[in-house]
Each structure stands twice: as C-alpha cells, then as structure tokens.
Amino acid sequence: MNDIVGRDDLLLVTLDTLRFDVADELAAAGRTPRLARHLQDGRWEKRHAPGSFTYASHQAIFAGFLPTPASHGPHPRLFAARFAGSETTADRTFVFDTPDLVSGLAGAGYRTVCLGGVGFFNQQGALGSVLPGLFQESHWETEFGVTSPASFEAQIDRAERIVAELPREQRLFLFVNVSALHQPNWFHLPGATREAGDSRATHAAALEYVDRHIDRLFAAMSSRRRCFAIVCSDHGTAYGDDGWTGHRLGHKAVWTVPYAHFFLEPGAGT
C-alpha cells in the first residue's frame, strides 16, 4: 500500500447489508458477471465484518479495520493508524498518524469524496453527518437512498461528474456506500410486492441490479489513471435465518461478508 498510496486513485465501495452467501451463490451461478471479472477465480473472499450494522462497521473501516479474513490470523492490514503494539500493522501497511484513514489520505494529497447511501450518510441530522463529515466533500440526495429503485445509477451519475471536474493531476479517494441491497429492496425483483416485503430473493435481485451498472463506476475511476479498488460489504442481514430478521445482531448471516480488492487498469469497465 505504501507504493499504491500517492500513485493510484483509490475507490472504496461498501455494498451495504450484502450477505456473503448470496454474493457467493450469484457469482458461482454467473449472475453477477461484471463483478466476477474482478474477483480471484471469479469468487468472493469470505471475511468477518468489523461491526454488525452500518455505523459501527464504517467507523471501524475508516479507522483501517476492513473486514477480517475468515481464517486464523494474524492478518496484516492494508491501512492502519499508528498504534503501539498493533499486531496487524506490517511493513507494507500504509500507516497514518491521523484518527482515521480519510484524513490520512487527505494528508497524503488525496481529494476525499463521499457518496452516501443509507441514512447514516444523509447529513440530515447530527448522527447522519458524522461519517460524511470525515470527507472533504460529501454528497447525498434522496435518489441515492434506500427507497430509490435507481439509487446506484444516481450515485454513479454523480461519481462521473466528480471525476470529470477534478484536475487530472489530483489524486482521488472516492467512497461509495451502495444502498440498493438494504431494505426495502423488494422493488428490484420483478413480480415482488411491497406487501410481501423483502426476502433473500429480492436481496439477490438487488445485487444483480448493482452488477448491471457497476462497470460505469469502474470506468469513471480508471479514466485518468490506475485505480486500486476495494469492494466489500459492511455487514449482512438476516431474512428469517434461525428465526432472526435484520442486523445489529450476532448471527453468521450478519457477521459473514464478501470482500475483494483489485486494480482497475485505465479503461476498465469500457
């Protein structure tokens, strides 16, 4: 990461609430081909979320604690705040002296931009302003939120404008919180109804929706130079698993998440 930071643009995408099992099944079945092109052997890496709901998980992620590999560690981290005694800070870790990765990257010369999705990024109150407040520039509108059937397309529209307006020499760290997977997501499955509500099937349909459009985001972020991308979930959610529904609870459907990082070479997604 010490070679990458300062050289490449950086993209962090959190597919909010995406379960690992659903992501893995769709990748194996060829239902998310655009994402699969960037995954090792076409499959997601299984990891453990750093939190069981959006706010907690993103506070950890922005402190350098990305989802942890679901195998025995220790696992060296890509990013870490300087912290005496850290057992996961390695020689190749990008170490920052600020309280969070976002300001650490700003100090390294990056323009830091947040494209919000779920309510913790809507800037409509004190709590919804904490996470976007870490960034030099933050954007949220109703069309980016959980109730919009075209939320990801609207987010990408804004991302394309941001990249186009940035001076070519300016390095960019773009964070996108994708709200499409989060409930309500019933409207992504043809034939589903509001009355029937969300399900594992509508959750899967929402991921297929994201996959149909994500090449546009990858193309924008690789239009100026190579981009290092991290795409992951912040936590999963339960749809009646063992009697549990939702998240902010201790079930494997919540704690097990998909993760990938990869380079987007110039022209990726075109």
C-alpha positions in Angstrom: 0.0 0.0 0.0 2.9 2.4 0.5 3.6 2.1 -3.2 -0.1 2.5 -4.2 -1.0 5.4 -2.0 0.1 8.6 -3.7 0.4 6.9 -7.1 -3.0 5.5 -7.9 -6.6 6.7 -7.4 -8.5 4.8 -4.6 -12.0 3.5 -4.6 -13.9 2.0 -1.6 -17.3 0.6 -2.3 -19.4 -0.8 0.6 -22.3 -2.9 -0.7 -24.4 -2.1 2.4 -26.0 -5.1 4.0 -24.8 -7.7 1.4 -24.7 -11.2 2.7 -21.7 -13.4 1.8 -23.8 -16.5 0.9 -26.0 -14.6 -1.5 -23.0 -12.9 -3.2 -21.1 -16.2 -3.4 -24.1 -18.1 -4.9 -24.7 -15.4 -7.5 -21.0 -15.3 -8.5 -20.9 -19.1 -8.9 -24.1 -19.1 -11.0 -22.8 -16.4 -13.3 -25.5 -14.0 -12.3 -23.0 -11.1 -11.4 -20.5 -11.4 -14.3 -19.2 -7.8 -14.2 -18.2 -8.1 -10.5 -16.9 -11.6 -11.0 -14.4 -10.4 -13.7 -12.5 -8.7 -10.9 -12.7 -11.4 -8.3 -10.0 -14.1 -7.8 -11.1 -17.1 -9.7 -14.5 -15.3 -10.0 -15.4 -15.8 -6.4 -15.6 -13.5 -3.4 -13.3 -13.9 -0.4 -15.2 -14.8 2.8 -14.5 -12.3 5.6 -15.8 -11.3 9.0 -17.4 -7.9 9.4 -15.9 -5.4 11.8 -19.4 -4.4 13.0 -23.0 -5.7 12.9 -24.6 -2.6 11.5 -23.6 0.3 9.2 -22.5 2.9 11.7 -20.3 0.7 13.8 -18.8 -1.1 10.8 -17.9 2.1 8.9 -16.3 3.7 12.0 -14.0 0.6 12.1 -13.4 0.6 8.3 -12.5 4.3 8.3 -10.0 3.5 11.2 -8.3 1.0 8.9 -10.2 -2.2 10.1 -11.5 -3.6 6.9 -13.4 -6.9 7.1 -11.1 -9.6 8.5 -10.3 -12.8 6.5 -12.3 -15.7 7.8 -9.3 -17.8 8.7 -6.8 -17.9 11.6 -4.6 -14.8 11.7 -3.0 -12.5 12.4 -3.8 -10.9 9.1 -1.7 -7.8 8.1 -3.9 -4.8 7.2 -3.8 -2.6 4.2 -4.2 0.6 6.3 -3.6 1.3 9.9 -3.4 4.2 12.3 -0.1 4.4 14.1 -0.8 2.4 17.3 1.8 1.0 19.6 1.5 -2.8 19.9 -0.6 -3.4 16.8 -0.1 -7.0 15.7 -1.7 -6.4 12.2 0.5 -3.5 11.1 3.1 -4.8 8.7 5.9 -3.3 6.6 3.6 -3.0 3.6 0.7 -1.4 5.6 0.0 2.3 4.8 0.3 3.8 8.3 -1.4 7.2 9.0 -1.0 9.5 12.0 -4.5 10.9 11.9 -7.6 9.5 13.7 -9.0 8.0 10.5 -8.0 6.8 7.1 -9.9 9.5 5.3 -7.9 12.4 6.8 -4.8 10.3 6.5 -5.3 10.1 2.7 -6.1 13.8 2.6 -2.8 14.4 4.2 -1.2 12.3 1.5 -2.6 14.6 -1.1 -5.9 12.9 -2.0 -9.2 14.7 -2.6 -11.6 12.7 -0.4 -15.2 12.4 -1.6 -18.1 10.5 0.0 -21.2 9.4 -2.0 -23.6 8.5 0.7 -26.4 5.9 0.5 -28.1 4.7 3.7 -29.4 7.0 6.4 -26.1 7.2 8.3 -24.7 9.3 5.4 -27.7 11.5 4.7 -26.4 14.6 6.5 -29.9 15.3 7.7 -29.0 15.4 11.4 -26.1 15.2 13.8 -25.8 11.4 13.6 -26.1 11.3 9.8 -23.3 13.8 9.5 -20.6 12.1 11.5 -19.3 9.7 8.8 -19.7 12.0 5.8 -18.1 14.7 7.9 -14.8 12.9 7.7 -14.5 13.8 4.0 -13.5 17.0 2.3 -16.6 16.6 0.0 -19.8 14.7 0.7 -22.9 14.1 -1.3 -26.3 12.7 -0.5 -29.7 13.1 -2.0 -33.0 11.2 -1.8 -32.2 9.5 -5.1 -29.1 7.9 -3.5 -31.2 6.4 -0.6 -32.8 3.1 0.2 -36.2 4.0 -1.2 -35.0 4.7 -4.7 -35.1 1.9 -7.2 -32.4 3.6 -9.3 -30.2 4.6 -6.3 -27.0 3.2 -7.7 -27.4 4.7 -11.1 -27.9 8.1 -9.5 -24.8 7.6 -7.4 -22.8 6.8 -10.5 -24.1 9.8 -12.3 -22.6 12.0 -9.5 -19.4 10.0 -9.5 -18.9 10.6 -13.2 -19.3 14.3 -12.7 -16.9 14.4 -9.8 -14.2 12.6 -11.7 -14.8 14.8 -14.8 -14.5 18.0 -12.9 -11.3 17.1 -10.9 -8.0 18.3 -12.2 -6.2 15.4 -13.9 -3.2 15.6 -11.6 -5.3 15.5 -8.5 -5.4 12.0 -6.8 -8.9 10.9 -5.7 -10.2 8.7 -2.9 -13.8 8.0 -3.6 -16.0 6.2 -1.2 -19.4 4.9 -2.3 -22.0 3.5 0.2 -24.3 1.5 -2.1 -27.8 1.5 -0.5 -29.5 -0.8 -3.1 -29.1 -4.1 -1.1 -30.5 -2.6 2.1 -34.2 -3.0 2.8 -36.5 -2.1 1.2 -35.2 -4.0 -1.8 -38.4 -5.8 -3.0 -38.7 -3.5 -6.0 -35.6 -5.0 -7.6 -37.3 -8.3 -8.2 -39.9 -8.4 -11.0 -43.3 -9.5 -9.6 -42.4 -8.9 -6.0 -44.7 -6.6 -4.0 -44.5 -4.2 -1.1 -47.0 -6.3 0.8 -44.9 -9.4 0.5 -41.8 -7.5 1.6 -38.1 -8.2 1.3 -36.6 -11.6 1.1 -33.4 -13.4 0.3 -34.5 -13.4 -3.4 -35.1 -9.7 -3.5 -31.7 -9.2 -1.9 -30.2 -11.2 -4.6 -32.0 -9.2 -7.3 -30.7 -6.0 -5.8 -27.1 -7.3 -6.2 -27.9 -8.2 -9.8 -29.1 -4.6 -10.3 -25.8 -3.3 -8.9 -23.8 -5.6 -11.1 -25.6 -4.4 -14.2 -24.3 -0.8 -13.6 -21.0 -1.1 -11.8 -18.9 -1.1 -14.9 -19.8 2.6 -15.3 -18.3 3.3 -11.9 -15.2 1.3 -12.6 -14.8 3.1 -16.0 -15.0 6.5 -14.3 -12.5 5.7 -11.6 -10.0 4.3 -14.1 -10.4 7.1 -16.7 -7.5 9.1 -15.5 -5.0 6.5 -14.2 -4.9 3.1 -12.5 -7.2 2.8 -9.5 -6.9 0.5 -6.5 -10.5 -0.7 -5.6 -11.9 -2.3 -2.5 -15.4 -3.7 -2.8 -17.0 -5.3 0.2 -20.0 -5.5 2.5 -20.1 -3.7 5.8 -22.4 -6.4 7.3 -25.0 -8.9 6.2 -28.6 -9.2 7.2 -31.0 -12.0 8.2 -34.2 -13.0 6.4 -35.7 -15.3 8.9 -32.5 -17.3 9.4 -32.9 -19.4 12.6 -35.8 -17.0 13.4 -33.7 -13.9 13.1 -34.5 -10.9 10.9 -32.4 -7.8 10.2 -29.0 -6.9 11.5 -27.3 -5.4 14.6 -27.4 -8.9 16.0 -24.9 -11.8 16.3 -25.9 -14.2 13.5 -23.5 -15.6 10.9 -25.7 -14.1 8.2 -24.8 -10.7 9.6 -21.1 -11.3 10.5 -20.0 -13.1 7.3 -19.4 -10.8 4.4 -17.9 -10.8 0.8 -14.7 -8.9 0.1 -12.4 -8.2 -2.8 -9.6 -5.8 -3.7 -8.1 -5.4 -7.2 -6.6 -2.9 -9.6 -8.7 -1.2 -12.3 -6.4 -0.5 -15.2 -7.0 2.5 -17.3 -10.1 1.9 -19.5 -11.6 -0.7 -17.1 -15.3 -1.1 -17.5 -15.4 0.3 -21.0 
